Amino acid sequence: MGSTRQSDRSRRSFVATGIAAGSAAFAGCISESSGGSENGTGSYTVTMAPMGEVGFDDVPETAFVTFPQYADMAVALGHGDAVETLFAPEMSGTTMNAFYERLEGVSFEWEGLQNPLKDGLSEEQLYALDSDVHFLDPSYVVKTDDNWTASDIADIAETIGPWIGNFHSGVHSEPAPAYADSYEYYTLWELFEKVAAVFQERERYEALADLYAETRSHIESNLPPESERPTVARVTLGDGVFYAYHLNTPGFWQAETRPLGAHDALADVEWSGDWGEVDYETMLEADPDVVLHLWGITPRYAIENVRERLKNDAAGSELTAVQNDRVLASGMRYQGPIMNLFQLEMTAKQLYPEQFGEWPGYASGDPYPEIPADEQLFDRDRVAEIVTDGA
């Protein structure tokens, strides 16, 4: 990858340090410092593994985004219009807006955004976009694409704009060897704090984090005893196989299920990758009370079709969850803070209707369902006000 940078960087200037391969200098560092005020007057730095310390002279006006958790974070911080790219934009953008429909004044313009991973990430693509910041984990890039090296990553950070991302916190998977010594794992809300530091939106972050803490505390304090909690399989139905995910393991992919403490029907099933594949026989042995169909609220899967396929399958029809109509549309694993609030509420109602109110169900193509104000687990108006007006 030998592209060179021809245009100058007079519009903005960045300083990126600690991004060299194998650097352990910043391992464990999670602090931010700012030489200016909120909203980015003056230079400041953000420290995040595996990049290390990243310096900014100005708040980014344009952002290269892959996975939608970073787009959701940008929206939550009042910077949704900075997003220039998005993984599977029709699926991701439509799903984000399905949640935002319930927040007055909040929406995301995804039409026209290109999918940066559709044909593989290229250095030429990044030069053409000329984004102020790249919300993508360098370790993910190097690990999944043989065309990239840590040296290429460093060149992009120097000549275009820095990288900010931490993919392997999703399920605490292994980073690329070049970044193993500098890697740290973060929760979803710790990642959100880092992105808030990039955009210099500390007040918005703190307001949303406080609301989340209240919501989570309310839910956790009202959970039924462990003996009364259901067994749950978190899966996506494929062709004769289920793509399986755990409920309670570390990582932000489980940010809406782990706080609920349900019994993972597949807890004893192991896999080496970020997700596993289980057959119908394994599912019948586990026989969960509830099936949470991941991606079920996205346009990629119609939950009605999933239920029909299971009912029409000789083995699938024997599943208790199928017989009891407890195959439910679940959310996206790539969730930012706003999505997490909705998905936490949704899953709490799906698993514990007696404690948190009945889940009204979800019809494919519809926005997140209307829930009476006295049955909502977080204040929509408060979220909308933070997003649209600041804290």
Backbone hydrogen bonds in HBPLUS format (Angstrom, degrees):
<---DONOR---> <-ACCEPTOR-->    atom                        ^
c    i                          cat <-CA-CA->   ^        H-A-AA   ^      H-
h    n   atom  resd res      DA  || num        DHA   H-A  angle D-A-AA Bond
n    s   type  num  typ     dist DA aas  dist angle  dist       angle   num
A0012-ARG N   A0009-ARG O   3.26 MM   3  5.73 141.3  2.42 108.5 117.2     1
A0015-VAL N   A0055-GLY O   3.18 MM  40  4.61 163.3  2.21 113.9 118.9     2
A0055-GLY N   A0015-VAL O   2.48 MM  40  4.61 152.0  1.55 172.3 176.8     3
A0017-THR N   A0053-GLU O   3.02 MM  36  5.52 157.5  2.07 163.2 170.3     4
A0023-SER N   A0020-ALA O   3.25 MM   3  5.80 161.8  2.29 135.7 134.6     5
A0022-GLY N   A0178-ALA O   2.44 MM 156  4.91 139.1  1.59 169.6 163.9     6
A0027-ALA N   A0024-ALA O   3.21 MM   3  5.25 169.7  2.22 108.8 111.9     7
A0029-CYS N   A0026-PHE O   2.97 MM   3  5.41 166.4  1.99 134.3 136.8     8
A0033-SER N   A0045-THR O   3.36 MM  12  5.55 156.8  2.42 134.6 141.3     9
A0045-THR N   A0033-SER O   2.92 MM  12  5.55 167.2  1.94 157.1 161.4    10
A0035-GLY N   A0043-SER O   2.76 MM   8  5.29 139.6  1.92 139.3 152.3    11
A0037-SER N   A0041-THR O   3.19 MM   4  5.58 132.4  2.43 140.0 145.3    12
A0040-GLY N   A0037-SER O   3.13 MM   3  5.94 125.3  2.45 143.0 142.7    13
A0039-ASN N   A0200-GLN O   2.96 MM 161  4.71 147.1  2.07 127.7 136.9    14
A0044-TYR N   A0056-PHE O   2.89 MM  12  5.43 152.1  1.97 153.4 161.1    15
A0056-PHE N   A0044-TYR O   2.75 MM  12  5.43 163.4  1.78 169.5 171.6    16
A0046-VAL N   A0054-VAL O   2.76 MM   8  5.22 153.6  1.83 149.2 158.0    17
A0054-VAL N   A0046-VAL O   2.80 MM   8  5.22 163.8  1.82 144.0 149.7    18
A0048-MET N   A0052-GLY O   3.01 MM   4  5.30 160.6  2.05 139.1 138.5    19
A0051-MET N   A0048-MET O   2.93 MM   3  5.84 108.3  2.46 129.2 141.0    20
A0052-GLY N   A0048-MET O   2.83 MM   4  5.30 153.5  1.90 138.9 144.7    21
A0132-ASP N   A0062-THR O   3.10 MM  70  5.26 130.7  2.35 114.3 126.9    22
A0063-ALA N   A0082-ALA O   2.74 MM  19  5.41 150.8  1.82 147.3 138.7    23
A0084-GLU N   A0063-ALA O   2.91 MM  21  5.80 159.4  1.96 167.6 160.8    24
A0064-PHE N   A0133-VAL O   2.86 MM  69  6.16 170.7  1.87 167.7 167.7    25
A0135-PHE N   A0064-PHE O   2.75 MM  71  5.90 159.2  1.79 167.8 167.9    26
A0087-PHE N   A0066-THR O   2.78 MM  21  4.87 168.7  1.79 137.4 133.4    27
A0070-TYR N   A0067-PHE O   3.16 MM   3  6.32 153.5  2.24 136.6 137.9    28
A0072-ASP N   A0068-PRO O   2.86 MM   4  6.04 163.5  1.89 156.6 160.2    29
A0073-MET N   A0069-GLN O   2.95 MM   4  6.15 147.0  2.06 136.4 145.7    30
A0074-ALA N   A0070-TYR O   2.96 MM   4  6.15 154.6  2.03 139.8 146.2    31
A0075-VAL N   A0071-ALA O   2.96 MM   4  6.26 160.7  2.00 151.2 155.9    32
A0076-ALA N   A0072-ASP O   2.91 MM   4  6.09 163.2  1.94 147.5 152.4    33
A0077-LEU N   A0073-MET O   3.02 MM   4  6.22 138.4  2.20 143.2 153.7    34
A0077-LEU N   A0074-ALA O   3.20 MM   3  5.16 128.9  2.47  93.9 107.1    35
A0079-HIS N   A0074-ALA O   2.71 MM   5  4.83 158.3  1.75 157.6 149.8    36
A0078-GLY N   A0075-VAL O   2.98 MM   3  5.14 164.4  2.00 111.8 115.8    37
A0082-ALA N   A0079-HIS O   3.01 MM   3  5.59 164.8  2.04 118.2 123.0    38
A0083-VAL N   A0080-GLY O   3.28 MM   3  5.82 160.9  2.32 113.5 118.3    39
A0086-LEU N   A0114-GLN O   3.06 MM  28  6.27 162.3  2.10 149.0 153.1    40
A0092-SER N   A0088-ALA O   2.81 MM   4  5.88 174.0  1.82 167.5 167.1    41
A0093-GLY N   A0089-PRO O   2.68 MM   4  5.26 151.5  1.76 134.6 144.7    42
A0094-THR N   A0090-GLU O   3.16 MM   4  5.72 152.2  2.24 125.3 133.7    43
A0095-THR N   A0091-MET O   3.06 MM   4  6.10 156.2  2.12 143.3 150.0    44
A0096-MET N   A0092-SER O   2.93 MM   4  6.16 162.6  1.96 152.8 157.6    45
A0097-ASN N   A0093-GLY O   2.99 MM   4  6.20 165.5  2.02 150.3 154.0    46
A0098-ALA N   A0094-THR O   2.96 MM   4  6.16 130.3  2.21 136.3 149.9    47
A0098-ALA N   A0095-THR O   3.10 MM   3  4.97 129.1  2.37  92.4 106.5    48
A0099-PHE N   A0096-MET O   3.10 MM   3  5.50 135.4  2.31 105.6 116.4    49
A0100-TYR N   A0096-MET O   3.00 MM   4  6.32 165.5  2.02 147.9 152.5    50
A0101-GLU N   A0097-ASN O   2.92 MM   4  5.81 133.6  2.14 138.4 146.0    51
A0368-TYR N   A0098-ALA O   2.82 MM 270  5.34 175.4  1.83 127.2 128.3    52
A0102-ARG N   A0099-PHE O   3.06 MM   3  6.04 166.4  2.08 127.5 130.2    53
A0103-LEU N   A0100-TYR O   2.82 MM   3  5.05 164.4  1.84 120.0 121.3    54
A0106-VAL N   A0103-LEU O   3.11 MM   3  5.60 161.4  2.15 140.4 138.1    55
A0113-LEU N   A0110-TRP O   3.07 MM   3  5.69 163.0  2.10 140.3 141.4    56
A0118-LYS N   A0115-ASN O   3.28 MM   3  5.45 167.5  2.29 110.7 114.5    57
A0120-GLY N   A0117-LEU O   3.31 MM   3  4.75 162.4  2.34  93.6  98.6    58
A0126-LEU N   A0122-SER O   3.29 MM   4  6.68 153.2  2.37 143.0 149.1    59
A0127-TYR N   A0123-GLU O   3.00 MM   4  6.32 156.9  2.06 152.7 158.8    60
A0128-ALA N   A0124-GLU O   2.95 MM   4  6.16 155.8  2.01 148.1 154.7    61
A0129-LEU N   A0125-GLN O   3.03 MM   4  6.27 153.6  2.10 147.3 153.9    62
A0130-ASP N   A0126-LEU O   2.92 MM   4  6.04 156.4  1.97 146.6 153.3    63
A0134-HIS N   A0162-PRO O   2.78 MM  28  6.03 156.6  1.83 162.3 167.6    64
A0136-LEU N   A0134-HIS O   2.95 MM   2  5.66 128.9  2.22 107.1  91.9    65
A0164-ILE N   A0134-HIS O   2.76 MM  30  6.01 156.0  1.82 152.7 152.1    66
A0140-TYR N   A0137-ASP O   3.04 MM   3  5.25 120.6  2.41 102.9 116.9    67
A0141-VAL N   A0137-ASP O   3.20 MM   4  6.58 158.3  2.25 153.6 159.2    68
A0142-VAL N   A0138-PRO O   3.03 MM   4  6.28 171.2  2.03 157.7 158.3    69
A0143-LYS N   A0139-SER O   2.89 MM   4  5.89 155.8  1.95 147.6 155.0    70
A0144-THR N   A0140-TYR O   3.00 MM   4  5.95 147.4  2.11 146.6 153.1    71
A0145-ASP N   A0141-VAL O   3.04 MM   4  5.81 130.1  2.30 146.0 155.9    72
A0148-TRP N   A0145-ASP O   3.16 MM   3  5.87 170.6  2.17 121.5 124.4    73
A0152-ASP N   A0149-THR O   3.09 MM   3  5.17 120.5  2.46  96.7 110.8    74
A0153-ILE N   A0149-THR O   3.10 MM   4  6.48 156.9  2.16 149.0 155.3    75
A0154-ALA N   A0150-ALA O   3.04 MM   4  6.29 157.3  2.09 144.4 149.6    76
A0155-ASP N   A0151-SER O   3.00 MM   4  6.26 150.5  2.09 144.5 152.4    77
A0156-ILE N   A0152-ASP O   3.07 MM   4  6.40 159.1  2.12 153.6 157.6    78
A0157-ALA N   A0153-ILE O   3.10 MM   4  6.40 160.3  2.14 150.5 155.9    79
A0158-GLU N   A0154-ALA O   3.04 MM   4  6.26 149.7  2.14 146.2 153.8    80
A0159-THR N   A0155-ASP O   2.93 MM   4  6.06 164.4  1.96 156.1 160.0    81
A0160-ILE N   A0156-ILE O   2.88 MM   4  5.41 157.1  1.93 145.7 150.2    82
A0161-GLY N   A0156-ILE O   3.21 MM   5  6.46 142.9  2.35 142.7 150.8    83
A0170-GLY N   A0167-PHE O   2.99 MM   3  5.99 164.2  2.02 128.9 132.4    84
A0172-HIS N   A0168-HIS O   2.84 MM   4  5.32 116.2  2.26 138.9 157.0    85
A0173-SER N   A0168-HIS O   3.08 MM   5  5.05 134.5  2.30 136.3 143.0    86
A0252-PHE N   A0169-SER O   3.10 MM  83  6.38 145.3  2.23 130.3 138.3    87
A0253-TRP N   A0170-GLY O   3.08 MM  83  4.88 163.9  2.11 127.1 128.0    88
A0179-TYR N   A0176-ALA O   2.89 MM   3  5.62 156.6  1.95 125.5 132.3    89
A0180-ALA N   A0177-PRO O   3.25 MM   3  5.00 162.5  2.28 100.9 106.2    90
A0182-SER N   A0179-TYR O   3.13 MM   3  5.49 143.7  2.27 108.2 118.5    91
A0191-LEU N   A0187-THR O   2.98 MM   4  6.26 155.2  2.04 150.9 157.3    92
A0192-PHE N   A0188-LEU O   2.92 MM   4  6.23 151.6  2.00 144.0 152.6    93
A0193-GLU N   A0189-TRP O   3.09 MM   4  6.18 144.3  2.22 129.5 138.1    94
A0194-LYS N   A0190-GLU O   3.18 MM   4  6.52 146.7  2.29 141.3 149.2    95
A0194-LYS N   A0191-LEU O   3.06 MM   3  5.12 119.8  2.44  95.5 110.3    96
A0195-VAL N   A0191-LEU O   3.05 MM   4  6.45 160.0  2.09 153.6 158.3    97
A0196-ALA N   A0192-PHE O   2.84 MM   4  6.06 153.8  1.91 148.7 156.7    98
A0197-ALA N   A0193-GLU O   3.01 MM   4  6.26 142.8  2.15 138.2 147.6    99
A0197-ALA N   A0194-LYS O   3.07 MM   3  5.06 120.4  2.44  92.7 107.6   100
A0198-VAL N   A0194-LYS O   3.05 MM   4  6.46 146.4  2.17 144.0 153.3   101
A0199-PHE N   A0195-VAL O   3.08 MM   4  6.43 157.6  2.13 151.1 155.7   102
A0200-GLN N   A0196-ALA O   2.80 MM   4  5.76 103.3  2.39 132.3 151.4   103
A0201-GLU N   A0196-ALA O   2.85 MM   5  5.00 166.8  1.87 143.6 148.1   104
A0200-GLN N   A0197-ALA O   3.17 MM   3  4.72 150.9  2.26  91.4 100.1   105
A0205-TYR N   A0201-GLU O   3.10 MM   4  6.34 166.9  2.12 154.6 158.6   106
A0206-GLU N   A0202-ARG O   2.90 MM   4  6.12 169.7  1.91 157.1 159.4   107
A0207-ALA N   A0203-GLU O   2.96 MM   4  6.12 159.4  2.00 149.8 155.4   108
A0208-LEU N   A0204-ARG O   3.01 MM   4  6.23 165.6  2.03 155.1 158.4   109
A0209-ALA N   A0205-TYR O   2.77 MM   4  5.93 158.6  1.82 156.2 163.5   110
A0210-ASP N   A0206-GLU O   2.88 MM   4  5.98 153.2  1.95 144.6 151.0   111
A0211-LEU N   A0207-ALA O   3.14 MM   4  6.37 157.6  2.19 141.5 147.3   112
A0212-TYR N   A0208-LEU O   2.87 MM   4  6.11 159.3  1.92 149.6 155.5   113
A0213-ALA N   A0209-ALA O   2.91 MM   4  6.10 159.9  1.95 146.8 152.2   114
A0214-GLU N   A0210-ASP O   3.00 MM   4  6.27 156.2  2.06 148.5 154.5   115
A0215-THR N   A0211-LEU O   2.95 MM   4  6.19 162.3  1.98 150.9 155.8   116
A0216-ARG N   A0212-TYR O   2.80 MM   4  6.01 171.6  1.81 161.6 163.5   117
A0217-SER N   A0213-ALA O   2.92 MM   4  5.94 158.6  1.97 142.6 149.2   118
A0218-HIS N   A0214-GLU O   2.96 MM   4  6.14 159.7  2.00 148.3 153.7   119
A0219-ILE N   A0215-THR O   3.02 MM   4  6.28 161.5  2.06 150.5 155.4   120
A0220-GLU N   A0216-ARG O   2.85 MM   4  6.02 176.2  1.85 159.3 160.5   121
A0221-SER N   A0217-SER O   2.97 MM   4  5.97 152.5  2.05 145.4 152.5   122
A0222-ASN N   A0219-ILE O   3.07 MM   3  5.32 151.0  2.15 106.1 115.1   123
A0228-GLU N   A0225-PRO O   2.85 MM   3  5.47 157.6  1.90 120.9 128.3   124
A0229-ARG N   A0226-GLU O   3.19 MM   3  5.27 168.4  2.21 109.1 112.3   125
A0263-HIS N   A0230-PRO O   3.06 MM  33  6.07 154.3  2.13 163.1 162.2   126
A0289-ASP N   A0231-THR O   2.93 MM  58  5.18 127.9  2.20 118.3 132.3   127
A0290-VAL N   A0231-THR O   3.07 MM  59  6.43 151.1  2.16 155.2 163.6   128
A0232-VAL N   A0263-HIS O   2.74 MM  31  6.02 155.2  1.80 169.3 175.8   129
A0265-ALA N   A0232-VAL O   2.83 MM  33  5.18 166.1  1.84 131.5 135.2   130
A0233-ALA N   A0290-VAL O   2.97 MM  57  6.43 158.4  2.02 158.8 165.0   131
A0292-LEU N   A0233-ALA O   2.88 MM  59  6.17 158.6  1.93 154.7 161.8   132
A0245-TYR N   A0234-ARG O   2.91 MM  11  5.51 152.9  1.98 175.6 173.0   133
A0235-VAL N   A0292-LEU O   3.05 MM  57  6.36 144.5  2.18 150.6 161.5   134
A0294-LEU N   A0235-VAL O   2.89 MM  59  5.78 138.7  2.06 135.8 145.1   135
A0236-THR N   A0243-TYR O   2.80 MM   7  5.01 137.6  1.98 134.7 148.3   136
A0243-TYR N   A0236-THR O   2.82 MM   7  5.01 168.3  1.83 155.0 153.2   137
A0238-GLY N   A0241-VAL O   2.71 MM   3  5.11 159.9  1.75 168.7 168.1   138
A0242-PHE N   A0278-VAL O   2.82 MM  36  5.22 165.1  1.84 161.7 166.0   139
A0278-VAL N   A0242-PHE O   2.87 MM  36  5.22 163.4  1.90 151.8 156.8   140
A0244-ALA N   A0276-GLY O   2.77 MM  32  4.94 155.3  1.83 128.6 136.5   141
A0276-GLY N   A0244-ALA O   3.01 MM  32  4.94 166.0  2.03 139.7 143.4   142
A0254-GLN N   A0251-GLY O   3.18 MM   3  5.87 162.2  2.21 115.4 120.7   143
A0255-ALA N   A0252-PHE O   3.19 MM   3  4.80 157.4  2.24 108.3 106.0   144
A0257-THR N   A0254-GLN O   3.14 MM   3  5.33 148.1  2.25 105.4 114.8   145
A0258-ARG N   A0254-GLN O   2.92 MM   4  5.63 172.9  1.92 158.5 160.8   146
A0260-LEU N   A0257-THR O   3.02 MM   3  5.46 148.6  2.12 112.9 122.6   147
A0261-GLY N   A0258-ARG O   3.30 MM   3  5.69 158.5  2.34 112.7 118.2   148
A0267-ALA N   A0264-ASP O   3.14 MM   3  5.06 157.6  2.19 114.7 112.1   149
A0269-VAL N   A0266-LEU O   3.02 MM   3  5.25 159.6  2.06 110.9 117.5   150
A0283-MET N   A0279-ASP O   3.09 MM   4  6.43 158.1  2.14 149.0 155.7   151
A0284-LEU N   A0280-TYR O   2.81 MM   4  6.03 154.6  1.88 150.8 157.7   152
A0285-GLU N   A0281-GLU O   2.99 MM   4  6.25 149.0  2.09 143.2 151.6   153
A0286-ALA N   A0282-THR O   2.98 MM   4  6.26 154.7  2.05 147.0 153.6   154
A0287-ASP N   A0283-MET O   2.65 MM   4  5.71 155.7  1.71 149.2 157.5   155
A0291-VAL N   A0326-ARG O   3.02 MM  35  6.35 171.5  2.02 155.4 157.4   156
A0328-LEU N   A0291-VAL O   2.85 MM  37  6.16 165.0  1.87 175.9 178.8   157
A0293-HIS N   A0328-LEU O   2.81 MM  35  5.92 171.8  1.82 173.1 175.9   158
A0296-GLY N   A0293-HIS O   2.96 MM   3  5.36 139.0  2.13 138.6 139.5   159
A0330-SER N   A0293-HIS O   2.93 MM  37  5.09 157.9  1.98 132.2 128.9   160
A0295-TRP N   A0331-GLY O   2.75 MM  36  5.23 168.0  1.77 156.8 155.8   161
A0298-THR N   A0295-TRP O   3.06 MM   3  5.34 163.3  2.09 112.9 117.6   162
A0297-ILE N   A0330-SER O   3.08 MM  33  6.05 129.9  2.34 174.3 167.8   163
A0301-TYR N   A0298-THR O   3.39 MM   3  6.08 158.0  2.44 117.4 120.7   164
A0305-ASN N   A0302-ALA O   2.91 MM   3  5.37 125.2  2.21 110.4 123.9   165
A0306-VAL N   A0302-ALA O   3.13 MM   4  6.52 152.6  2.21 150.4 158.8   166
A0307-ARG N   A0303-ILE O   3.03 MM   4  6.28 164.7  2.06 151.0 153.7   167
A0308-GLU N   A0304-GLU O   3.08 MM   4  6.26 156.4  2.13 141.4 148.2   168
A0309-ARG N   A0305-ASN O   2.89 MM   4  6.08 158.9  1.93 150.2 155.4   169
A0310-LEU N   A0306-VAL O   3.07 MM   4  6.32 159.0  2.11 150.8 156.0   170
A0311-LYS N   A0307-ARG O   2.95 MM   4  6.18 158.7  2.00 150.1 156.1   171
A0312-ASN N   A0308-GLU O   2.99 MM   4  6.13 145.7  2.11 145.3 154.1   172
A0313-ASP N   A0310-LEU O   3.25 MM   3  5.21 159.5  2.30 100.8 107.0   173
A0317-SER N   A0313-ASP O   2.85 MM   4  5.71 159.2  1.90 150.2 153.6   174
A0318-GLU N   A0315-ALA O   2.97 MM   3  5.43 153.7  2.04 112.2 120.6   175
A0319-LEU N   A0316-GLY O   3.11 MM   3  5.55 163.5  2.14 113.8 119.0   176
A0322-VAL N   A0319-LEU O   3.06 MM   3  5.26 124.5  2.38 100.7 114.7   177
A0323-GLN N   A0319-LEU O   3.01 MM   4  6.36 163.5  2.04 157.2 161.6   178
A0324-ASN N   A0320-THR O   2.90 MM   4  6.04 144.5  2.03 150.7 160.3   179
A0326-ARG N   A0321-ALA O   2.71 MM   5  4.74 171.4  1.72 158.6 156.8   180
A0325-ASP N   A0322-VAL O   3.24 MM   3  5.16 165.5  2.26 106.1 108.2   181
A0340-ASN N   A0336-GLY O   2.84 MM   4  5.89 148.7  1.93 147.6 157.7   182
A0341-LEU N   A0337-PRO O   3.10 MM   4  6.32 151.1  2.18 143.2 148.9   183
A0342-PHE N   A0338-ILE O   3.25 MM   4  6.62 165.5  2.27 155.0 157.4   184
A0343-GLN N   A0339-MET O   2.80 MM   4  5.97 165.3  1.82 155.5 160.5   185
A0344-LEU N   A0340-ASN O   2.80 MM   4  5.79 148.4  1.90 144.3 152.1   186
A0345-GLU N   A0341-LEU O   3.09 MM   4  6.27 161.9  2.13 144.6 149.3   187
A0346-MET N   A0342-PHE O   2.81 MM   4  6.00 167.7  1.82 154.5 158.5   188
A0347-THR N   A0343-GLN O   2.97 MM   4  5.95 165.0  1.99 139.7 144.0   189
A0348-ALA N   A0344-LEU O   2.99 MM   4  6.06 155.8  2.05 144.5 151.4   190
A0349-LYS N   A0345-GLU O   3.09 MM   4  6.32 159.3  2.13 152.6 157.3   191
A0350-GLN N   A0346-MET O   2.96 MM   4  6.19 149.9  2.05 144.9 154.3   192
A0351-LEU N   A0347-THR O   2.96 MM   4  6.08 153.3  2.03 149.5 154.7   193
A0352-TYR N   A0348-ALA O   2.85 MM   4  5.68 153.9  1.92 143.6 151.8   194
A0355-GLN N   A0352-TYR O   3.13 MM   3  5.53 132.0  2.37 108.0 119.6   195
A0356-PHE N   A0352-TYR O   3.00 MM   4  6.15 160.0  2.04 159.3 165.8   196
A0357-GLY N   A0353-PRO O   2.83 MM   4  4.58 133.5  2.04 130.6 130.8   197
A0366-ASP N   A0363-ALA O   3.02 MM   3  5.70 161.0  2.06 144.4 147.3   198
A0375-GLU N   A0372-PRO O   2.81 MM   3  5.34 160.5  1.85 120.5 127.2   199
A0376-GLN N   A0373-ALA O   3.35 MM   3  5.31 163.4  2.38 101.9 106.8   200
A0383-VAL N   A0379-ASP O   3.19 MM   4  6.54 157.8  2.24 149.0 154.5   201
A0384-ALA N   A0380-ARG O   2.90 MM   4  6.16 172.0  1.90 160.4 162.3   202
A0385-GLU N   A0381-ASP O   2.92 MM   4  6.03 156.1  1.97 146.1 152.6   203
A0386-ILE N   A0382-ARG O   3.08 MM   4  6.28 158.2  2.13 146.0 151.3   204
A0387-VAL N   A0383-VAL O   3.00 MM   4  6.25 163.1  2.03 157.0 161.4   205
A0388-THR N   A0384-ALA O   2.90 MM   4  5.96 167.1  1.91 152.7 156.5   206
A0389-ASP N   A0385-GLU O   2.81 MM   4  5.36 153.6  1.87 139.1 147.3   207
A0390-GLY N   A0386-ILE O   2.94 MM   4  4.47 132.8  2.17 116.1 123.5   208
